[in-house]
């Protein structure tokens, strides 16, 4: 399971520590440092080479948006989630132009940050999953960066948080599940698990095969495509 190193760029000590503590509770993200200024951030990005940066805008020696422009222009630039009190449209436009993965306004909701990190995992996983590309794949990548588009795709009876847990269960290579074993793994009923498996099958995320066991009727098992 790949772990993503995260640099926190934030000059307010309590906020930076909250970010760090939150990341430590996740399975896939590891805080590797806290930079309290633009100058510190530049050095730490160069030395630590984080995969992801949580970047504040207002820092003692400048603006995060200017650092964002600088680092995104370099080769092998880290991905960035912009976290700031700045809510002026020009800053938003600049962030979008620079290719930030997400833009969160202070005071942030950690549920909202969790959603952003979940979509980031799906985004990076999708980037690695396909050598060739088609329009559906491109649309999927862009949808991971759009919470609204992501939610609009979910039909009645499919909850986003449960769907995240179900898709994460298939992160292990060559893992297969029946509705019953998936339900036990995720903590949902067999009927609910079957509903999510049917949804993911229709979306092309998993495919079903018939498994003939030694005893009893053949059963349907699901594997990630």
C-alpha positions in Angstrom: 0.0 0.0 0.0 1.6 3.3 -1.1 2.0 6.0 1.5 1.9 9.6 0.5 4.4 12.1 2.1 2.7 15.4 2.9 4.3 18.7 3.7 2.3 21.2 5.7 2.9 24.9 4.9 1.2 26.9 7.7 2.5 29.6 10.0 -0.3 29.2 12.7 1.1 26.6 15.1 -2.2 25.2 16.3 -3.6 24.8 12.8 -0.4 23.2 11.5 -0.5 20.7 14.5 -4.2 19.9 13.8 -3.3 19.2 10.2 -0.4 17.0 11.2 -2.5 15.1 13.8 -5.3 14.5 11.3 -2.9 13.1 8.7 -1.4 10.8 11.3 -4.8 9.2 11.8 -5.0 8.2 8.1 -3.6 5.1 6.6 -2.3 6.5 3.4 -0.9 10.0 4.3 2.2 10.8 6.3 3.1 14.3 7.5 6.8 14.7 7.0 7.2 18.3 8.1 5.8 21.7 8.9 7.1 24.8 7.1 6.1 28.2 8.7 7.3 30.4 5.8 7.9 30.5 2.1 11.7 30.2 2.6 11.2 27.1 4.8 8.8 25.6 2.4 11.2 25.9 -0.6 14.0 24.2 1.4 11.8 21.4 2.6 10.2 20.7 -0.8 13.7 20.5 -2.2 15.0 18.2 0.5 12.0 16.1 1.5 10.3 15.9 -2.0 6.8 15.5 -0.7 4.1 14.0 -2.9 1.4 16.4 -1.6 1.6 19.9 -0.1 -1.1 21.5 2.1 -0.4 25.1 1.3 -1.6 28.2 3.2 -1.8 31.5 1.3 -0.8 34.1 3.9 2.7 33.5 5.3 5.1 35.8 7.1 7.5 36.3 4.1 5.0 36.2 1.2 2.0 34.5 -0.3 1.5 30.9 -0.9 0.0 31.6 -4.3 3.4 32.9 -5.4 5.1 29.8 -4.1 2.5 27.7 -5.9 3.4 29.4 -9.2 7.0 28.7 -8.6 6.8 25.0 -7.6 4.3 24.0 -10.2 6.6 25.4 -12.9 9.3 22.9 -11.9 9.8 19.3 -13.0 8.3 16.7 -10.6 6.3 19.3 -8.8 4.3 18.0 -5.8 0.5 18.1 -5.9 -1.1 20.9 -3.9 -4.2 21.3 -1.8 -4.6 25.1 -1.2 -5.9 25.9 2.3 -6.4 29.6 3.0 -8.7 32.3 4.3 -8.4 34.1 1.0 -11.8 34.0 -0.7 -11.3 36.6 -3.4 -12.0 35.3 -6.9 -8.6 36.3 -8.3 -6.8 34.0 -5.8 -9.2 31.2 -6.7 -8.6 31.7 -10.4 -4.8 31.8 -9.9 -5.0 28.5 -7.9 -7.0 26.9 -10.6 -4.6 28.1 -13.3 -1.7 26.7 -11.4 -3.4 23.3 -11.3 -4.1 22.8 -7.5 -5.9 19.6 -6.8 -8.4 21.3 -4.5 -9.0 24.7 -2.8 -10.3 24.8 0.8 -11.3 27.9 2.7 -10.5 28.5 6.4 -11.8 27.6 8.8 -11.8 24.2 7.1 -14.1 21.3 7.8 -12.0 18.1 8.4 -14.9 16.2 6.7 -14.2 18.3 3.7 -10.5 17.7 3.9 -11.2 13.9 4.2 -13.3 14.1 1.0 -10.4 15.9 -0.8 -7.9 13.3 0.4 -10.1 10.4 -0.6 -10.6 11.9 -4.1 -6.8 12.4 -4.3 -6.2 8.7 -3.7 -8.7 7.8 -6.4 -7.1 10.3 -8.8 -3.6 9.0 -8.3 -4.8 5.4 -8.5 -6.6 6.1 -11.8 -3.5 7.7 -13.2 -1.5 4.6 -12.5 -4.2 2.1 -13.7 -4.2 2.9 -17.4 -1.4 3.0 -19.9 -3.8 4.1 -22.7 -6.4 6.8 -22.3 -9.9 7.4 -23.6 -12.5 10.1 -23.0 -14.2 8.1 -20.2 -10.9 7.9 -18.4 -10.2 11.7 -18.8 -13.7 12.5 -17.6 -13.2 10.3 -14.5 -9.9 12.0 -13.7 -11.5 15.4 -13.8 -14.5 14.3 -11.8 -12.2 13.3 -9.0 -11.3 17.0 -8.7 -14.9 18.0 -8.6 -16.9 17.1 -5.5 -20.1 18.3 -7.1 -19.7 16.1 -10.2 -18.7 13.2 -8.0 -21.8 13.5 -5.9 -24.1 13.9 -8.9 -23.1 10.5 -10.2 -24.4 8.6 -7.1 -27.9 7.2 -7.3 -30.3 6.9 -4.4 -29.2 4.2 -2.0 -25.5 4.7 -2.7 -23.8 6.7 0.1 -20.4 8.3 -0.7 -18.6 7.3 2.5 -19.8 3.7 2.3 -18.8 3.7 -1.4 -15.3 4.9 -0.5 -15.0 2.0 2.0 -16.1 -0.5 -0.5 -13.7 0.7 -3.2 -10.8 0.8 -0.7 -11.5 -2.8 0.1 -10.5 -3.6 -3.5 -7.1 -1.8 -3.2 -5.3 -5.0 -2.4 -4.0 -6.5 -5.6 -6.0 -9.5 -6.9 -8.5 -9.3 -3.9 -11.9 -10.8 -4.6 -15.1 -10.6 -2.7 -18.6 -12.1 -2.6 -21.4 -9.9 -1.3 -21.2 -11.8 2.0 -17.4 -11.4 2.5 -17.4 -7.8 1.4 -20.2 -7.0 3.9 -18.1 -8.5 6.7 -15.0 -6.6 5.6 -16.7 -3.2 5.3 -19.3 -3.7 8.1 -22.5 -3.6 6.1 -25.2 -6.2 5.4 -24.9 -8.7 2.6 -27.9 -7.0 0.8 -26.2 -3.6 1.0 -22.9 -5.0 -0.2 -24.7 -6.6 -3.2 -26.2 -3.2 -4.0 -22.8 -1.5 -4.0 -21.2 -4.3 -6.0 -23.9 -4.0 -8.7 -23.3 -0.3 -8.8 -19.5 -0.7 -9.2 -20.1 -3.4 -11.8 -22.3 -1.1 -13.9 -19.6 1.6 -13.5 -16.9 -0.8 -14.8 -14.9 -0.6 -11.5 -15.3 -4.4 -10.8 -16.4 -7.4 -12.8 -18.2 -10.5 -11.6 -17.3 -14.1 -12.3 -19.0 -17.3 -11.3 -17.1 -19.4 -8.8 -17.8 -23.1 -8.6 -17.0 -24.3 -5.1 -16.9 -27.9 -3.9 -20.0 -27.7 -1.9 -23.3 -25.8 -2.6 -24.4 -23.6 -5.4 -22.0 -21.6 -7.6 -21.5 -18.1 -6.2 -20.7 -14.7 -7.8 -17.4 -13.2 -6.9 -16.1 -9.7 -7.7 -12.7 -8.5 -8.7 -11.4 -5.0 -9.5 -10.8 -4.5 -13.2 
